[in-house]
Amino acid sequence: MRRGVTDTVSCYSGPTLGDQSILSGIFISMSEPEPDNRRGAIAGLVIAVVLLAIGIWLARDLTAASKMQDCLMSGRTNCNEIEPAR
């Protein structure tokens, strides 16, 4: 055993207010189940779907622009997409 080290353990429980610890209210309120509120989860899902849709749109748009640029850089003049008549 090292010199100056004691075998006793401090039992200090922190600041108290009356009979209860100040922190005990925090732990009790954290352990209580919250009401079934899924508004945050739905908002997160909507944001994720919007970001996914924007990403897909951007990828398709950039792919089309890349194909057009490749066509023009190869020296061709008829690079527009021909849409079939309806």
C-alpha angles and dihedrals in degrees: 000000000000121000115261096020115119130206095228123104123213114242097195108148099189131251116340134204110202111308096339131068115245090234095050091077090056093052093046092050092048093052096051112098115251121233116269096271114155098167092110093049092049091048090051091049092050091050091049092050091048091050090048092051091049090049093051092047091048093048092051092046093049091047091053091047090049092051090049092049092048090051093049093045090054089062100251121141101197099067099132116111111250111224116209118246116255 
